[in-house]
Amino acid sequence: MYAMGLRSTRARRLSLAVILMLLLSMLAVLAGCGTEESTTLTTGATTSTAGATTSVTGATTTVSTEGPSPSSAWVLPELSILTGPGAPFGADAQWGALYAVKEINAAGGMAGRPIDMKSLDTAMDPGKAVTEMTNAVAMNPIAIIGPMDQISTTAAGQVAVDAGIPFFGSFNDAADLASYGGWGISLYPFIPDMAEAGIKLWVEANPDIKSVVIFTVPSDPALIGGSAAAAETFKTLGITVLGAIDTTAGQMDMSAPAIKAISLKPDGYYSVLNSEEQARLTVELRKRGVTEGRRVCAGAGANGATFYEVGGQALNDTFIWDVADINNTSERWQNLVAAYTADHAGALPYSLAITGQYNAVWALKTAIEAIGATGDSGKIAEERTKIKEYLLNATGIPGAQGPFDYVEGSFSGPCLLFQIKDAKPVLASSRK
């Protein structure tokens, strides 16, 4: 085909010119092999290049970056409850993690590289938790944020352990955490320990309480553990537990549990329920004769915007313990509050889940930079082990409300007791 064209001088000159152009192009490509590529990171089916913002649609996370090349981003799976009864709590956990990512990426990333967070939904379902943890492991990450709840952690934590990947999960107590061989790092302080401290603070503030009932959800292992710890604490304080009142997750009508509890004629009412359930329960207790709010105390799981919205004035003078103070005045916390209220129509970030996952992302950044991790495939197994060992007893980690420590992998912080005044928590006392 080309033989005829090569017979002419003109064709020959054209052919030589083409060959010369190809050679120059090849030289340009070879010369450029050592230069850094500039690419756009796409997560899921969405690409974003606006500033340093982070957004979530369903379970697809979009991360946009400035500064470091996104081609070398740290892929970081995050497991929370995005559907089902625990979805509001899970949405807060996810928001906290993504806000930390936004802060870190805007400041130059983690060890100079941005974070590409992938949100996965466990739905607080054991089977789905295992599936999503398996998907997280398949991403070959340096670590995993979550699962955020006890049910999913119990079901899926071993998947991360078997893969040799550190993960930040929800653990019931020291023995539970220790069973993961150091690969698990706690998102929250141990609830039984905090419950013990919170109950002691409540009883000290109300020494006339000599008998109580405890409200719980028997289908939730974390709440069962919290209830058992509460019962044991009351016993050691010489306070009689007249009975445990069972409720269900998402229960709308709390009249029956309230009536049953009041019929036992206790001095106090202690609860491990979540936000809306606790608010509805308190409304029923007050409607049916509990005139002194101080006789009602809730655990940290109830603290959230919906608690105050649904409970309203019925919450007045009741107590609630937590490990975070919504009134904290640090600059970091105030910035977080401003961002959360802007994203949630003015609601405040009460939920423990927010600070849990926020702190976890900052802890991972601290560990990665302290050990000089690269995430390179040939070193990642060794680096994961070093991260696990570093976080076991790390101190001074930047947190939402100030520096915090890990003690044997457990988040260490104070227990704070609040009394509610005009639908707002006011710090009453605290215990380390």
GUTI-238759 format. One record per residue (C-alpha): residue in one letter; x negated, y negated, z. Coordinates in nm, 4 decimals, always signed. Each point is the difference from the previous one (the first is absolute). Layout:
A	X	Y	Z $
...
// end
This chain:
M	+0.0000	+0.0000	+0.0000 $
Y	-0.2847	-0.2394	+0.0868 $
A	-0.2330	+0.1192	-0.2801 $
M	+0.1706	-0.2144	-0.2606 $
G	-0.0187	-0.3144	+0.2137 $
L	-0.3688	+0.0475	+0.0754 $
R	-0.0850	-0.0224	-0.3689 $
S	+0.0573	-0.3766	+0.0056 $
T	-0.2419	-0.2457	+0.1559 $
R	+0.2849	-0.1946	+0.1522 $
A	+0.1394	+0.3078	+0.1712 $
R	-0.3449	+0.0952	+0.1206 $
R	-0.0502	-0.3443	+0.1581 $
L	+0.3437	+0.0154	+0.1636 $
S	-0.0754	+0.3438	+0.1434 $
L	-0.3299	-0.1160	+0.1455 $
A	+0.1711	-0.3001	+0.1591 $
V	+0.2602	+0.2225	+0.1635 $
I	-0.2705	+0.2327	+0.1336 $
L	-0.1899	-0.3002	+0.1392 $
M	+0.3127	-0.1296	+0.1721 $
L	+0.0639	+0.3423	+0.1575 $
L	-0.3570	+0.0173	+0.1278 $
L	+0.0292	-0.3468	+0.1550 $
S	+0.3276	+0.0990	+0.1646 $
M	-0.1565	+0.3138	+0.1462 $
L	-0.2912	-0.2013	+0.1369 $
A	+0.2428	-0.2447	+0.1620 $
V	+0.1882	+0.2847	+0.1668 $
L	-0.3220	+0.1581	+0.1263 $
A	-0.1187	-0.3365	+0.1310 $
G	+0.3273	-0.0436	+0.1866 $
C	-0.0085	+0.3364	+0.1762 $
G	-0.1714	-0.1510	+0.2998 $
T	+0.2498	-0.2827	+0.0467 $
E	+0.2910	+0.0099	+0.2430 $
E	+0.3414	+0.0721	-0.1478 $
S	+0.2988	-0.2214	+0.0703 $
T	+0.3243	+0.1924	+0.0160 $
T	+0.3505	-0.0384	+0.1343 $
L	+0.1136	+0.2431	+0.2681 $
T	+0.3360	+0.1639	-0.0595 $
T	+0.1754	+0.1849	+0.2803 $
G	+0.3030	+0.2072	-0.0824 $
A	+0.1668	-0.1585	-0.3014 $
T	-0.0623	-0.3610	+0.0982 $
T	-0.2956	-0.2353	-0.0476 $
S	-0.0443	-0.3229	+0.1921 $
T	-0.2617	-0.2735	-0.0347 $
A	+0.1537	-0.2768	+0.2091 $
G	-0.2335	-0.1370	+0.2671 $
A	-0.0518	+0.2476	+0.2811 $
T	+0.3520	+0.1149	+0.0648 $
T	+0.1365	+0.3431	+0.0722 $
S	+0.3460	+0.1319	-0.0826 $
V	+0.1886	+0.3247	+0.0326 $
T	+0.2769	+0.1425	-0.2139 $
G	+0.1333	+0.3313	+0.1267 $
A	-0.3054	+0.2145	+0.0576 $
T	-0.2106	-0.1815	-0.2628 $
T	-0.2481	-0.2494	+0.1397 $
T	-0.1420	-0.2817	-0.2110 $
V	-0.3216	-0.1665	+0.1108 $
S	-0.1460	-0.3053	-0.1669 $
T	-0.3509	-0.1208	+0.0764 $
E	-0.2434	-0.2848	-0.0312 $
G	-0.3758	+0.0243	+0.0302 $
P	-0.1128	+0.3667	+0.0036 $
S	+0.0631	+0.1992	-0.3151 $
P	+0.3175	+0.2090	+0.0502 $
S	-0.1544	+0.2784	-0.2079 $
S	-0.1753	+0.1167	+0.3188 $
A	+0.2917	-0.0333	+0.2415 $
W	+0.0380	+0.2200	+0.3064 $
V	+0.3110	+0.2123	-0.0504 $
L	+0.1724	+0.0121	+0.3383 $
P	+0.3162	+0.2131	+0.0485 $
E	+0.2526	-0.1257	+0.2562 $
L	+0.2773	+0.2257	+0.1326 $
S	+0.3089	-0.1511	+0.1596 $
I	+0.3767	+0.0536	+0.0160 $
L	+0.1543	-0.1813	-0.2951 $
T	+0.3340	+0.1842	-0.0116 $
G	+0.2350	+0.1524	+0.2580 $
P	+0.0857	-0.1041	+0.3578 $
G	-0.3528	-0.1181	+0.0785 $
A	-0.0364	-0.2164	-0.3121 $
P	+0.0145	-0.3404	+0.1784 $
F	-0.2796	+0.1097	+0.2342 $
G	-0.1925	+0.1418	-0.2982 $
A	+0.0437	-0.3168	-0.2035 $
D	-0.1647	-0.1914	+0.2847 $
A	-0.2904	+0.2456	+0.0095 $
Q	-0.0492	-0.0347	-0.3736 $
W	+0.0205	-0.3788	+0.0214 $
G	-0.2686	-0.0087	+0.2700 $
A	-0.2366	+0.2137	-0.2054 $
L	+0.0566	-0.1995	-0.3178 $
Y	-0.0451	-0.3305	+0.1802 $
A	-0.3366	+0.1210	+0.1308 $
V	-0.0944	+0.1006	-0.3552 $
K	+0.0973	-0.3442	-0.1254 $
E	-0.2177	-0.1690	+0.2652 $
I	-0.2970	+0.2265	-0.0684 $
N	+0.0197	-0.0261	-0.3794 $
A	+0.0302	-0.3784	+0.0164 $
A	-0.3171	-0.0121	+0.2122 $
G	-0.2072	+0.2106	-0.2407 $
G	+0.1194	+0.3529	+0.0616 $
M	-0.1310	+0.2920	+0.2013 $
A	-0.3796	+0.0277	-0.0363 $
G	+0.0339	-0.2363	-0.2959 $
R	+0.2701	+0.1995	-0.1772 $
P	+0.3777	-0.0541	-0.0018 $
I	+0.2519	+0.2444	+0.1438 $
D	+0.2594	+0.1621	-0.2243 $
M	+0.2657	+0.1220	+0.2440 $
K	+0.2386	+0.2785	-0.1069 $
S	+0.3162	+0.0206	+0.2115 $
L	+0.1609	+0.3425	+0.0444 $
D	+0.3379	+0.0806	+0.1602 $
T	+0.0156	+0.2786	+0.2585 $
A	+0.3698	-0.0744	+0.0745 $
M	-0.0751	+0.1345	+0.3524 $
D	+0.0546	+0.3443	-0.1547 $
P	-0.2583	+0.2746	+0.0736 $
G	+0.0104	+0.1530	-0.3489 $
K	-0.0282	-0.3333	-0.1785 $
A	-0.2756	-0.1077	+0.2376 $
V	-0.2095	+0.3027	-0.0982 $
T	+0.0632	-0.0682	-0.3692 $
E	-0.0999	-0.3649	+0.0256 $
M	-0.3045	+0.0716	+0.2153 $
T	-0.1070	+0.2528	-0.2630 $
N	+0.0433	-0.2716	-0.2638 $
A	-0.2044	-0.2382	+0.2152 $
V	-0.2832	+0.2531	+0.0334 $
A	+0.0036	+0.0508	-0.3792 $
M	-0.0932	-0.3693	-0.0393 $
N	-0.3369	+0.0879	+0.1598 $
P	+0.0042	-0.3029	+0.2336 $
I	-0.2541	-0.0961	+0.2628 $
A	+0.2843	+0.0077	+0.2603 $
I	+0.3802	+0.0003	+0.0264 $
I	+0.2282	-0.2478	+0.1800 $
G	+0.2892	+0.1964	+0.1566 $
P	+0.2198	+0.1860	+0.0540 $
M	+0.1595	-0.2646	+0.2191 $
D	+0.2400	+0.2289	+0.1894 $
Q	-0.0447	+0.3016	+0.2270 $
I	+0.2140	+0.2367	-0.2102 $
S	-0.1993	-0.0595	-0.3184 $
T	-0.3353	+0.0012	+0.1776 $
T	+0.0721	+0.3338	+0.1657 $
A	+0.1111	+0.1499	-0.3310 $
A	-0.2700	-0.1384	-0.2277 $
G	-0.3027	-0.0975	+0.2086 $
Q	-0.1706	+0.3351	-0.0496 $
V	-0.0004	-0.0556	-0.3778 $
A	-0.2346	-0.2969	+0.0490 $
V	-0.2097	+0.1922	+0.2542 $
D	-0.0451	+0.2924	-0.2407 $
A	-0.1180	-0.2449	-0.2662 $
G	-0.2420	-0.1678	+0.2415 $
I	+0.1625	-0.3431	-0.0356 $
P	+0.0461	-0.2344	+0.2997 $
F	+0.3609	-0.1122	+0.0430 $
F	+0.1799	-0.2492	+0.2235 $
G	+0.3128	+0.1674	+0.1381 $
S	+0.2533	+0.0033	+0.2817 $
F	-0.1009	+0.2270	+0.2891 $
N	+0.1900	+0.0834	+0.3146 $
D	-0.2852	+0.0308	+0.2493 $
A	-0.3706	+0.0706	+0.0408 $
A	+0.0417	+0.3769	-0.0402 $
D	+0.1975	-0.0506	-0.3202 $
L	-0.2654	-0.2328	-0.1436 $
A	-0.2847	+0.2311	+0.1033 $
S	+0.1571	+0.2894	-0.1930 $
Y	-0.1025	-0.1731	-0.3246 $
G	-0.3693	+0.0258	+0.0828 $
G	-0.0726	-0.3707	-0.0219 $
W	+0.1381	-0.0401	-0.3541 $
G	+0.3107	-0.1700	+0.1385 $
I	-0.0155	-0.3580	+0.1285 $
S	+0.3008	-0.1388	+0.1859 $
L	+0.2096	-0.2794	-0.1487 $
Y	+0.1524	-0.0767	+0.3388 $
P	-0.0855	+0.0469	+0.3665 $
F	+0.1347	+0.3290	+0.1337 $
I	+0.3685	-0.0559	+0.0669 $
P	+0.0119	+0.2163	+0.3168 $
D	-0.2884	-0.1993	+0.1487 $
M	+0.1595	-0.3309	-0.0947 $
A	+0.3389	+0.1210	+0.1243 $
E	-0.1552	+0.0830	+0.3358 $
A	-0.1529	-0.3464	+0.0235 $
G	+0.3185	-0.1723	-0.1198 $
I	+0.2211	+0.1888	+0.2441 $
K	-0.2291	-0.0840	+0.2902 $
L	+0.0160	-0.3685	-0.0925 $
W	+0.3820	+0.0148	-0.0226 $
V	+0.0342	+0.1763	+0.3350 $
E	-0.2397	-0.2434	+0.1663 $
A	+0.2188	-0.2856	-0.1245 $
N	+0.3154	+0.1761	+0.1263 $
P	-0.0851	+0.1909	+0.3198 $
D	+0.3666	+0.0719	+0.0763 $
I	+0.0214	+0.2435	-0.2945 $
K	-0.0040	+0.3464	+0.1608 $
S	+0.1833	+0.2076	-0.2622 $
V	+0.0144	-0.0130	-0.3812 $
V	+0.1360	+0.1652	-0.3120 $
I	-0.2128	+0.0377	-0.3158 $
F	+0.1375	-0.0393	-0.3542 $
T	-0.1781	+0.1986	-0.2713 $
V	+0.0298	+0.1578	-0.3474 $
P	-0.0650	+0.3753	+0.0292 $
S	-0.0641	+0.0374	-0.3750 $
D	-0.3099	-0.2239	+0.0104 $
P	-0.3106	+0.1643	+0.1538 $
A	-0.1612	-0.3377	+0.0718 $
L	+0.3041	-0.1110	+0.1990 $
I	+0.0165	+0.3338	+0.1793 $
G	-0.3594	-0.0540	+0.1107 $
G	+0.0792	-0.3537	+0.1091 $
S	+0.3028	+0.1185	+0.1961 $
A	-0.1982	+0.2732	+0.1736 $
A	-0.2746	-0.2443	+0.0923 $
A	+0.2595	-0.2432	+0.1327 $
A	+0.1653	+0.2681	+0.2135 $
E	-0.3350	+0.1033	+0.1454 $
T	-0.0914	-0.3610	+0.0773 $
F	+0.3290	-0.0649	+0.1776 $
K	-0.0537	+0.3163	+0.2012 $
T	-0.3490	-0.1078	+0.1123 $
L	+0.1439	-0.3365	+0.1029 $
G	+0.2606	+0.1726	+0.2161 $
I	+0.2891	-0.0995	-0.2267 $
T	+0.2738	+0.2549	-0.0739 $
V	+0.0835	+0.0766	-0.3641 $
L	+0.3737	+0.0709	+0.0035 $
G	+0.0067	+0.1276	-0.3548 $
A	-0.1125	-0.0298	-0.3625 $
I	+0.2574	-0.1451	-0.2384 $
D	-0.0338	+0.1297	-0.3566 $
T	+0.0663	-0.2194	-0.3027 $
T	-0.0658	+0.0409	-0.3729 $
A	-0.2185	-0.2000	-0.2375 $
G	+0.2065	-0.2722	-0.1637 $
Q	+0.2958	+0.0498	+0.2366 $
M	+0.2508	-0.2823	-0.0515 $
D	+0.2416	+0.0524	+0.2896 $
M	-0.1819	-0.0042	+0.3332 $
S	+0.3095	-0.0086	+0.2179 $
A	-0.0108	+0.3692	+0.0982 $
P	-0.3674	-0.0033	+0.1135 $
A	+0.0630	-0.3234	+0.1922 $
I	+0.3091	+0.1390	+0.1748 $
K	-0.1788	+0.3221	+0.0903 $
A	-0.2982	-0.1895	+0.1423 $
I	+0.2109	-0.2403	+0.2061 $
S	+0.1992	+0.2914	+0.1406 $
L	-0.3209	+0.1297	+0.1618 $
K	-0.0265	-0.3285	+0.1966 $
P	-0.3747	-0.0614	-0.0426 $
D	-0.1857	-0.3082	+0.1193 $
G	-0.1753	-0.0336	-0.3373 $
Y	+0.0232	+0.0975	-0.3654 $
Y	-0.3183	+0.0857	-0.1895 $
S	-0.0111	+0.0655	-0.3750 $
V	-0.2400	+0.1181	-0.2694 $
L	+0.2368	-0.0846	-0.2880 $
N	-0.0767	-0.2049	-0.3115 $
S	+0.1064	-0.3593	-0.0714 $
E	+0.3616	+0.0197	-0.1155 $
E	+0.0927	+0.2986	+0.2160 $
Q	-0.1383	-0.1676	+0.3112 $
A	+0.1759	-0.3270	-0.0820 $
R	+0.3355	+0.1764	-0.0476 $
L	-0.0525	+0.1981	+0.3185 $
T	-0.0768	-0.3126	+0.2026 $
V	+0.3105	-0.1730	-0.1355 $
E	+0.2111	+0.2991	+0.1120 $
L	-0.1635	+0.0149	+0.3434 $
R	+0.0663	-0.3687	+0.0605 $
K	+0.3584	+0.0243	-0.1270 $
R	+0.0698	+0.2924	+0.2329 $
G	-0.1227	-0.1447	+0.3263 $
V	-0.3792	-0.0345	+0.0133 $
T	+0.0042	-0.3624	+0.1070 $
E	-0.3714	-0.0381	+0.0822 $
G	-0.2191	+0.0124	-0.3087 $
R	-0.3113	+0.0668	+0.2092 $
R	+0.1236	+0.3544	+0.0581 $
V	-0.0526	+0.0891	-0.3680 $
C	-0.3481	+0.0665	-0.1417 $
A	-0.0991	+0.1071	-0.3519 $
G	-0.3237	+0.1335	-0.1431 $
A	-0.2078	-0.1571	-0.2777 $
G	+0.1824	+0.1898	-0.2743 $
A	+0.3002	-0.2290	+0.0502 $
N	-0.1920	-0.3226	-0.0508 $
G	+0.0923	-0.1451	-0.3375 $
A	+0.1965	-0.2787	-0.1651 $
T	+0.3157	+0.2154	-0.0293 $
F	-0.0139	+0.0664	+0.3756 $
Y	+0.0470	-0.3693	+0.0753 $
E	+0.2425	-0.0597	-0.2865 $
V	+0.2339	+0.2879	+0.0923 $
G	-0.0377	-0.0292	+0.3784 $
G	+0.0328	-0.3753	+0.0258 $
Q	+0.0923	-0.1328	+0.3445 $
A	+0.0671	+0.3526	+0.1291 $
L	-0.3788	+0.0368	+0.0229 $
N	-0.0337	-0.2916	+0.2396 $
D	-0.2146	+0.0844	+0.3063 $
T	-0.0664	+0.3571	-0.1233 $
F	-0.3604	+0.1234	-0.0194 $
I	-0.2090	+0.1457	-0.2797 $
W	-0.3647	+0.1026	+0.0007 $
D	-0.2354	-0.0175	-0.3001 $
V	-0.3685	-0.0156	-0.0914 $
A	+0.0227	-0.3221	-0.2042 $
D	+0.1155	-0.3487	+0.0959 $
I	+0.2084	-0.1856	-0.2568 $
N	-0.1074	-0.3226	+0.1737 $
N	-0.3735	+0.0602	-0.0527 $
T	-0.1682	-0.3291	-0.0945 $
S	-0.3075	+0.1240	-0.1924 $
E	-0.0487	-0.1410	-0.3512 $
R	+0.0002	+0.3450	-0.1595 $
W	+0.3325	+0.0891	+0.1620 $
Q	+0.1579	-0.3336	-0.0808 $
N	-0.0973	+0.0425	-0.3675 $
L	+0.1548	+0.3468	+0.0009 $
V	+0.3181	-0.1321	+0.1600 $
A	+0.0295	-0.2744	-0.2609 $
A	-0.0453	+0.2480	-0.2846 $
Y	+0.2484	+0.2487	+0.1460 $
T	+0.2706	-0.2580	+0.0666 $
A	-0.0415	-0.1331	-0.3546 $
D	+0.0528	+0.3510	-0.1393 $
H	+0.2876	+0.0896	+0.2363 $
A	+0.2340	-0.2993	-0.0020 $
G	-0.1372	-0.1381	+0.3262 $
A	-0.0082	+0.3289	+0.1974 $
L	-0.2922	+0.0469	+0.2398 $
P	-0.2518	+0.2912	-0.0106 $
Y	+0.0977	+0.1834	+0.3197 $
S	-0.0559	+0.3541	-0.1225 $
L	-0.2923	+0.2033	+0.1322 $
A	-0.0242	+0.1531	-0.3477 $
I	-0.1160	-0.3306	-0.1489 $
T	-0.3044	-0.0369	+0.2219 $
G	-0.0698	+0.3747	-0.0076 $
Q	-0.0686	+0.0205	-0.3714 $
Y	-0.1426	-0.3520	-0.0214 $
N	-0.2600	+0.0879	+0.2635 $
A	-0.0752	+0.3320	-0.1715 $
V	-0.0977	-0.1670	-0.3278 $
W	-0.2300	-0.2412	+0.1826 $
A	-0.1492	+0.2878	+0.1992 $
L	-0.0796	+0.1826	-0.3220 $
K	-0.1625	-0.3093	-0.1493 $
T	-0.2089	-0.0389	+0.3160 $
A	-0.1121	+0.3641	-0.0109 $
I	-0.0806	+0.0008	-0.3724 $
E	-0.2148	-0.3100	+0.0271 $
A	-0.1679	+0.1143	+0.3218 $
I	-0.1176	+0.3309	-0.1487 $
G	-0.0695	-0.1394	-0.3468 $
A	+0.2475	+0.2290	-0.1761 $
T	+0.0094	-0.0050	-0.3811 $
G	+0.2774	+0.2473	-0.0793 $
D	-0.2228	+0.1677	-0.2597 $
S	+0.1193	+0.3533	-0.0751 $
G	-0.3356	+0.1499	+0.0916 $
K	-0.0006	-0.1655	+0.3424 $
I	+0.3685	-0.0252	+0.0880 $
A	+0.0165	+0.3117	+0.2202 $
E	-0.2927	-0.1238	+0.2108 $
E	+0.1433	-0.3524	+0.0142 $
R	+0.3401	+0.1249	+0.1151 $
T	-0.1701	+0.1820	+0.2867 $
K	-0.1905	-0.3154	+0.0954 $
I	+0.3226	-0.2040	-0.0028 $
K	+0.1647	+0.2576	+0.2268 $
E	-0.2939	-0.0113	+0.2404 $
Y	-0.0206	-0.3802	-0.0053 $
L	+0.3669	-0.0533	+0.0822 $
L	+0.0064	+0.2578	+0.2804 $
N	-0.1180	-0.2591	+0.2540 $
A	-0.0246	-0.3240	-0.1948 $
T	+0.0274	-0.3364	+0.1773 $
G	+0.0829	-0.3543	-0.1017 $
I	+0.2012	+0.0817	-0.3132 $
P	+0.1849	-0.3031	-0.1438 $
G	+0.3687	+0.0449	+0.0793 $
A	+0.3263	-0.1821	-0.0540 $
Q	-0.0052	-0.1403	+0.3552 $
G	-0.3726	+0.0026	+0.0666 $
P	-0.2842	+0.2553	+0.0120 $
F	+0.0896	+0.3535	+0.1087 $
D	-0.1814	+0.3257	+0.0765 $
Y	+0.0359	+0.3709	-0.0644 $
V	-0.0580	+0.2435	+0.2867 $
E	-0.0429	+0.3569	-0.1252 $
G	+0.1881	-0.1014	-0.3136 $
S	+0.2875	-0.1577	+0.1894 $
F	+0.1027	-0.3632	-0.0405 $
S	-0.0687	-0.1739	+0.3311 $
G	+0.2065	-0.2974	+0.1087 $
P	+0.2052	-0.1430	+0.2877 $
C	+0.3655	+0.0750	+0.0779 $
L	+0.2158	-0.3120	+0.0164 $
L	+0.3385	-0.0285	+0.1739 $
F	+0.2451	-0.2588	-0.1317 $
Q	+0.3313	-0.1231	+0.1370 $
I	+0.2400	-0.1242	-0.2646 $
K	+0.1338	-0.3537	+0.0310 $
D	+0.2379	-0.1407	-0.2621 $
A	-0.0823	+0.2852	-0.2403 $
K	-0.3756	-0.0614	+0.0301 $
P	-0.2628	+0.2021	+0.1903 $
V	-0.1812	-0.1856	+0.2789 $
L	-0.3160	+0.1604	+0.1435 $
A	+0.0685	+0.1140	+0.3558 $
S	-0.3124	+0.2040	+0.0849 $
S	-0.2689	+0.2197	-0.1533 $
R	-0.2201	+0.2976	+0.0799 $
K	-0.3209	+0.1227	-0.1693 $
// end
